[in-house]
Amino acid sequence: MDTALALTTDMKIVLALVGLTMVLFVFQRVRADLVALVVLVMLGLTGLVAPEDVFNGFSSNATISVIATMILGMGLDRTGALNRLAGWLLRRAKGQEDRLLMLTAGIAGLNSSVMQNPSVMALYMPVAARLASRSGLRLAQMLLPICVAIIMGGTLTMVGSSPLILLNDLLTAANANLPSGSATLESLNMFAPLPIGLVLLAAALAYFHFRGNRQLGDLGDGEGNVTPARTQSYFASAYGIDGDVYELVVTAESPLVGMTFGEAESIHDAPVLLALKSENESRLAPPSDARIWVGSVIGAMGQRQQVADFAQNQFLRLSTRLRNFGDLFNPSRAGIAEAVVPPTSKFIGKSAAELSLRKKYGVRLLAINRDKQVIREDVRSMTLRAGDMLVLHSIWQDLAKTAKSLDFIIVTDYPKGEQRPHKFKIAMAIFAVTMLIALSSRVPTSVALMAGVAGMLVFGVLKMDEAYSAINWKTVFLMACLIPLGWAMDSSGAAAWVAGHTIERLPSGLPIWVLEIAVALLTAAFSMVISHVGATIVVVPLAINLALAVGGNPTAFALIVALSASNNFMTQSNPVMSMIIGPAGYKARELWRIGLPISLIYTVIVVLMVNLLF
């Protein structure tokens, strides 16, 4: 390769777009998926990508595979597979907390080999909550090992994580721009990274087994266990939401007559108002504009004295027996739950009042846990942020419907609607056949996975609308729009130019493994800035050209990049890490203290194993 490659206008435009993407991702003033869309449009307008190829990212094998794995994960969840797994883990652990933690993390890691990592984490959060409530472990002690195992387990197959799903497409695209005489880059088969993933997963489990007990014991703020929502003790200690539920009947003398429910809530020293019966209609989490009339019944929760004082001041008749709301407050039907706001949520930047949580979703926001601070006053006007822990009160069915949008991830274990345990064997059979087809390499992985999706829909494991709701369109758009940026890096020669100038500035005679470690660390740093998908798309073309320049194996360099893109255990820029920080109450200092050594171990294992295999 000519290291003195001239910098052309096309190269300058591509590098400028890469720089713009990084800057916008760092400052997060614009949504990541919108940034990706703008970059895609710019590539089309400047002619860097042919007009007929601009939108090919949406039909790429990588994008289709990501969509399919999301839907297959939903299918497994609907059959109650995770509930069965929680029971099995408890039986196998035989009361030993360390064994329970290792088993749970290990099984989660294996699950993530065939499902998207955030989807696996979303499935395991309620499992972890259930296990924590039945053992001596705190949620903070469970979530980090499970999260690390899931990230490590995502490297077991070529469909376990978005960077690995992308890799084959990027290798195929690179063939069009290889120097003459270079060997064609072959796509990797489904289980190509399996040995690497097994060593990584084993290393993660060993780390937490031998070092984790001391470190995990100090993590998080919570005392005691996170119990299922039907017990109020946890919410009382963590959020000050305690007391019993009472019925308050509105008399003709009450100043509440004619008021809206929202106005009644804002009265000084009012207890938590949860329900309203008016005109023979009982509603949990009624909208704030619902009117209170003579004879209306209010469901209130609080200490007996507080509720009694409120009743006396507002001329309400207090009843300790739930004649009107007995069914609504049945723990099997409704209760309090915790949910974390993921970075992909469309709730971010909006308040509960703007979102009309009660009117649209039937969900009442009781408190917000943000940066170790519990906010209970005026929560309806608080602007929500990624990582916020929301304390919600709702009918379980309404909560399940809202959770389908993935705008918040329910942490608490609660009875979910539309479970289909009778489809469990069918779902597992379809999943097994799907994996066998993918393993055979007779058809592309994307086709094999989508065949599994079709099977689950045909046999009633999932409904079509549920399949649509399983797809995280932000992730899909981000990937599909950024893929052409990787093509442009390659076809314009920008990747070759950067690689050439990098080689010129490096000391001569450097061992190839030193360059591989440098590429691995660079990719990990990029992933903290422009996401794991963005880092893969930008660095893979660069790594391939660097390998060609130094006589290394381009496939090995590219695989190191795809594996290292997930190597971020310290910050919220990793989608899986962002989901656990709020629920477990981790501090940034704690994550760096534990996550940095794991990242360094990860890098060493990846480079060593790739060199052994290639």
C-alpha positions, 0 to 999 in steps of 0.5 A: 500500500502506498503510504504517501497517498494524496489527500483528496476532496472526498477523503476530506469530506468523509473525515469531516463527517466522521469528526462531526459525528464524534463531536455531536455524539460527545455533547449529546445535544442532538439525538444519536439516531438523528445525527446518523440520519444527517450523516447518511443524507450528507453522504448521498448529497455529496455523492460519496455513496451512490444514490442507489446504495444510500439506503442499503444499510436498512436492508443489510444482513446486519440490520435484519439480524439485529431486528430478528434477534430482538423479536426472537428475544421477545418470543422467549420472554413471552413463554415465561422461559425467564421465570422458569430459569429463576426457579431453576437457578434458586434450586441449583444454588442450594442457598449458596449466594456465591453459587447463585451469583455465578450461575445467574451471571453464567447463564445470562452470558450464554443467553446473550450469545443469541440475543441482543445484549440490552434485550438480555439485560432487560429480561434479567433485571426482574430475574435479578430482583426476584433472586435478590429478594429470596437470597441474602444478596443485594441488587447492587451485588448481582447486576454488575456481574450479570451485566459484565457476563452479558457483554462477555457472552455477546462475543460467543457468536456473530449475532451476540452483539451489534458490532459482531453482526456488523463485521461480516458486512464490513469485511464484504464491503472492504473487498471492493477496495483491497489493493491488487494481489491482496487475498479476498476477505472471507465472512466469518461463520456463526461460531467463529469467535466462540473460543474467544467468548468462552475465555472472556466469559470464564475470565469474568466469572473468575474475576467476580468469584475471586475478587468480586466478593470484597468489591461488590459488598461495598457497591451501591447504596441500598440496604437489604433486598429489592423485594417484589412490589407486593411488599411495601417494606423496600419502598418504605425504607428506600423512598419513604413511601409507606403506610396503608391504603384507606378510602376517603368519601367526599361529603357535601361540605368538603372543599374538594368538591369541584376540584380536579384530582391534581389540585387535591394532590397538591394540597399541603400535607396530603397523603399519596392519592392513588385512586378515584371512584366517581360516577360508578367508575373506579380508576387507579392513577386517574388523570389529573384533570378528573373532577371530584364530586360529592360522593366520590371516593378517593384511595389514599396511602399514608400513615394512619395519623396523616390520612386521618388529619387530611380527612378531618381538614377536608371533611372526608369520611375515612374508612379502613375497609376497601369496599370500593377499591379492594379489587384495584389494590389487590396485589395480584392486580396492581402495586408499586414497581420500579423502572429505569429510563434507558438512553433510547427512551422517548420520555427523556427530556419530558416531564410526567405532566407533559407525557400524561402518564396517568391519562395515556398509560394509567401509570402514576409516578410516585418518586424519582431516584436520581444521582442517589437523591430521592425526589418526591416533591413535585415529581410530575413537573420534573424533566426525566433523564436517562438512568432515572429510576422511577417509582410507579403505581399502576395496574400490572396490565397497564404497566406491561402495556407501557413497558412494551414501548421500552421507554422504561425498563421494569426492574421489579418482578411483577405479574405480566400480561399475555404470558404464553407458557403453553407455547414454551416447547414450541418456542424452544423448538423453533429457536433450536431449529433457527440456530441449527440453520444458522450454524449450517452456513447454507443460508445467511444468518439474517435469513436463518434468524428471520425464519425463526421469527416467522415460525414464532409468529405462525405458531402463535408464540408472538402476535405481529404487533408484539413483534413490532414493539420488540424492535428498538427502532433507534438502534436499527436507525443508528446502525442502518444510517451509519453503515454507509459511513464505513463504506465511504471511509473505505471507498474514498481512501480515507481509511487507507490515508489515515492508516498510511500516515499512522504507520509513518509516525510509528517507530519502525519494527514494532511487533504486530501484537503491539499495533493490535493492542493499540487498535483494541484500546483505540476502539474501546475509547471510541466506543465511549464517545460514538457508541459501539456501533459507530466505533465499529463502522469507523475503525474497521476500515482503518484497521484493515488498511493498517493490517495491510500496511504492516503485513498483518491479517486484516480479518484478525485486526477487524475482529479485534475491533468488533470485539473491542467495541463492546469493551466498556464497563465504566460508563453509561455510553454502553447501553447495557451499563446504562440500564443498571446504574440507576437500579443498583445505585452505582457511583462513577468511582465504583464503576471505574475501580471495578470496570477498568481492570476488567477492560484491561483483562478483556483487551489482553484476552482478545488480542491473545486469543485472536492471534492464537486463532488466526 
